[in-house]
């Protein structure tokens, strides 16, 4: 039996990573864990985030997964070294793939990162970007209201545009050379169109948008070649686990692009 890919997040946002995986690697079996009973991670202390993330990873490792994807920027920013130390399989976080994709996209080397309060406070994106290019200038902005807008399905509405304008105007006032924005939260791809529209209006020129979920899947491709790739002809199964099932069946299709075949409530 081919081993599955393990993906976890604090909530439903990580399903944007699963969506990318299923589009690029449709034959792969996936175990997804949403720690919905303890969401959000973005407002919690780094120590608590690390503890929660380790319990999520332990659950997936018990399923004998071949790869762990930390589809939570806050957990990636605060717990990735501990997660990698405790696993015998590759562990991919969201921050380093997103940072690399931003540098590949940017011409001015002026990059903005949008994320949760926990991700922004960690300084992980600045560190990852400057590790590769010390000359790069990085500005960050916590955008907490993007999460409920995404979950309510309001990611392309006027209220989303007004919210994005409020958050982004401060960034562009401080740095008019920004040409690349990293969506440093797996909820934020649902506001991608609005972020792009507002950014270009404020900047008066095209702004590249980097999706950390897509960047993670691009890195995962390195590990999903033979002999680890699933070569079965049938579409891989998606097994979804949550620590609290409230609204999951309602919210999941917005992030995943399809309805859930299975949903199991678990206690970590």
C-alpha positions in Angstrom: 0.0 0.0 0.0 1.4 3.4 -1.0 2.0 5.8 1.9 -0.1 9.0 2.2 1.0 12.6 2.5 0.2 14.2 5.8 -1.0 17.8 6.0 -2.1 19.8 9.1 -3.3 23.2 10.0 -4.9 25.0 12.9 -8.2 25.1 11.0 -9.6 24.9 7.5 -7.1 27.2 5.7 -4.7 24.4 5.1 -7.2 22.9 2.7 -5.8 25.4 0.1 -2.6 23.4 0.3 -4.6 20.1 -0.2 -6.3 21.7 -3.1 -3.0 22.4 -4.8 -1.7 18.9 -4.0 -4.8 17.3 -5.5 -4.5 19.4 -8.7 -0.8 18.6 -9.2 -0.7 15.1 -7.7 -4.2 13.7 -8.1 -3.1 10.1 -7.4 -1.7 10.8 -4.0 -3.6 9.8 -0.9 -3.8 12.6 1.7 -4.5 12.7 5.4 -5.5 16.2 6.5 -5.8 17.3 10.1 -7.4 20.5 11.1 -6.9 21.4 14.8 -10.2 23.3 14.8 -10.8 22.9 18.5 -7.7 25.1 19.2 -7.9 27.5 16.3 -6.6 30.2 15.9 -2.8 29.6 16.4 -2.0 33.1 15.3 -2.8 34.8 18.6 -1.1 32.2 20.8 2.4 32.2 22.3 5.2 30.5 20.3 5.6 27.9 23.0 1.9 26.9 22.8 2.0 26.9 19.0 5.0 24.5 19.1 3.2 22.2 21.6 0.0 22.1 19.5 1.9 21.5 16.3 3.9 18.6 17.7 0.7 16.9 18.7 -0.7 17.3 15.2 2.4 15.9 13.7 2.4 12.9 16.0 -1.2 12.1 14.9 -0.1 12.1 11.2 3.1 10.2 11.8 1.0 7.5 13.5 -0.8 7.1 10.1 2.6 6.2 8.6 2.7 9.2 6.2 5.7 9.6 4.0 5.8 13.4 4.1 4.4 16.1 6.5 3.3 19.4 5.3 2.8 22.1 7.9 0.0 24.1 6.2 0.0 26.8 8.8 2.3 29.7 8.5 2.2 30.4 12.3 3.2 26.8 13.1 5.9 26.9 10.4 7.3 30.2 11.8 7.4 29.0 15.4 7.7 25.2 15.4 9.4 23.9 12.2 12.8 23.0 13.8 11.1 21.1 16.6 8.8 19.3 14.1 11.7 18.3 11.8 13.7 17.1 14.8 10.8 14.8 15.9 10.1 13.3 12.5 11.9 10.6 10.4 10.2 11.8 7.2 10.6 15.1 5.4 8.7 18.0 7.0 7.8 21.0 4.8 6.8 24.3 6.3 5.1 27.3 4.6 7.7 30.0 5.3 10.8 29.0 3.4 9.0 28.0 0.2 7.1 31.3 0.3 10.3 33.3 0.9 12.1 31.6 -2.0 9.1 32.1 -4.3 9.0 35.8 -3.4 12.6 36.3 -4.2 12.2 34.5 -7.5 9.3 36.8 -8.3 10.6 40.1 -7.2 12.7 42.5 -9.3 13.0 45.4 -6.9 13.8 43.1 -3.9 11.1 45.0 -1.9 8.7 42.4 -0.6 5.6 42.7 1.6 4.4 39.8 3.7 0.8 39.5 4.9 0.1 37.1 7.7 -1.4 36.4 11.1 -0.2 38.3 14.2 1.8 35.2 15.3 3.5 34.9 11.9 4.4 38.6 11.7 5.7 38.7 15.3 7.9 35.8 14.7 10.0 37.6 12.0 10.3 34.3 10.2 9.7 35.6 6.7 12.1 38.4 7.1 14.8 36.0 8.3 14.1 33.5 5.6 14.2 36.1 2.8 17.3 37.9 4.1 19.1 34.6 4.6 19.0 34.2 0.9 19.4 37.9 -0.1 20.6 40.2 2.7 19.9 43.2 0.4 16.2 42.5 0.3 13.8 44.9 2.0 10.9 43.2 3.8 7.8 44.8 5.3 5.1 42.9 7.1 1.5 43.5 8.0 -0.8 41.4 10.2 -4.2 41.1 8.5 -6.4 39.3 11.0 -9.7 40.2 9.4 -8.8 38.3 6.2 -9.5 35.0 8.0 -13.2 35.6 8.9 -13.7 37.2 5.4 -12.4 34.0 3.8 -14.4 31.7 6.0 -17.6 33.6 5.4 -17.1 33.5 1.6 -16.7 37.2 1.4 -13.2 37.2 -0.2 -14.3 39.0 -3.3 -16.8 41.5 -1.8 -16.7 45.2 -1.4 -16.0 44.8 2.3 -13.0 42.6 1.5 -11.7 45.3 -0.8 -12.2 48.0 1.8 -10.4 45.9 4.4 -7.5 45.1 2.1 -7.2 48.8 1.2 -6.9 49.7 4.9 -4.2 47.1 5.5 -2.2 47.7 2.3 -2.3 51.5 2.2 0.1 51.7 5.1 2.5 49.3 3.5 2.7 51.2 0.2 2.9 54.5 2.0 6.0 53.2 3.7 7.6 51.6 0.7 6.6 52.5 -2.8 9.0 50.0 -4.4 7.1 46.9 -3.3 6.6 44.7 -6.3 5.8 41.4 -4.6 3.3 40.4 -1.9 3.5 37.1 0.0 0.1 35.7 1.2 1.6 34.3 4.4 -1.6 32.6 5.6 -3.4 29.7 4.0 -6.7 31.5 4.3 -5.4 34.4 2.2 -5.5 32.8 -1.3 -9.3 33.3 -1.1 -8.6 37.1 -1.2 -5.9 36.9 -3.8 -7.9 38.8 -6.5 -8.8 41.6 -4.1 -5.2 41.9 -2.8 -3.9 42.1 -6.3 -6.5 44.7 -7.4 -5.9 47.0 -4.4 -2.1 46.6 -4.6 -2.0 47.6 -8.2 -4.3 50.6 -7.6 -2.1 51.8 -4.7 1.2 51.1 -6.5 0.1 52.1 -10.0 1.9 49.2 -11.4 1.5 45.4 -11.4 2.3 43.6 -8.2 3.2 39.9 -8.1 1.3 37.8 -5.6 3.0 34.8 -4.0 0.8 32.1 -2.5 2.6 30.2 0.2 0.3 27.2 -0.3 1.3 26.9 -4.0 5.0 27.4 -3.0 4.8 24.5 -0.5 3.4 22.1 -3.1 6.2 23.1 -5.5 8.7 22.1 -2.8 6.8 18.9 -2.1 7.3 17.9 -5.7 11.0 17.2 -4.9 9.8 14.4 -2.6 7.0 13.1 -4.7 9.0 11.5 -7.5 9.6 7.8 -7.8 9.8 5.7 -5.7 7.7 7.9 -3.2 5.1 9.0 -5.7 1.8 7.1 -6.0 1.6 5.6 -9.4 -1.8 4.1 -9.0 -4.3 5.0 -11.8 -7.2 5.9 -9.4 -7.6 9.3 -7.8 -6.1 9.3 -4.4 -8.4 9.4 -1.4 -8.6 12.4 1.0 -9.1 11.6 4.6 -10.1 14.6 6.7 -9.7 14.7 10.5 -10.7 17.6 12.8 -10.6 18.2 16.5 -13.9 20.0 16.4 -16.4 19.4 13.5 -18.2 22.7 13.9 -18.9 24.3 10.4 -16.2 22.1 8.8 -18.5 20.6 6.2 -19.8 24.1 5.4 -16.4 25.8 5.1 -14.3 23.0 3.6 -15.6 23.4 0.0 -14.7 27.1 -0.1 -11.0 26.2 0.5 -10.8 22.8 -1.1 -12.9 23.4 -4.2 -14.9 20.1 -3.6 -17.0 18.5 -1.0 -15.5 16.2 1.6 -15.8 12.5 1.1 -15.1 11.8 4.8 -14.8 13.7 8.0 -13.7 12.2 11.3 -13.7 13.8 14.7 -10.5 13.0 16.7 -9.2 13.9 20.1 -5.5 14.8 20.3 
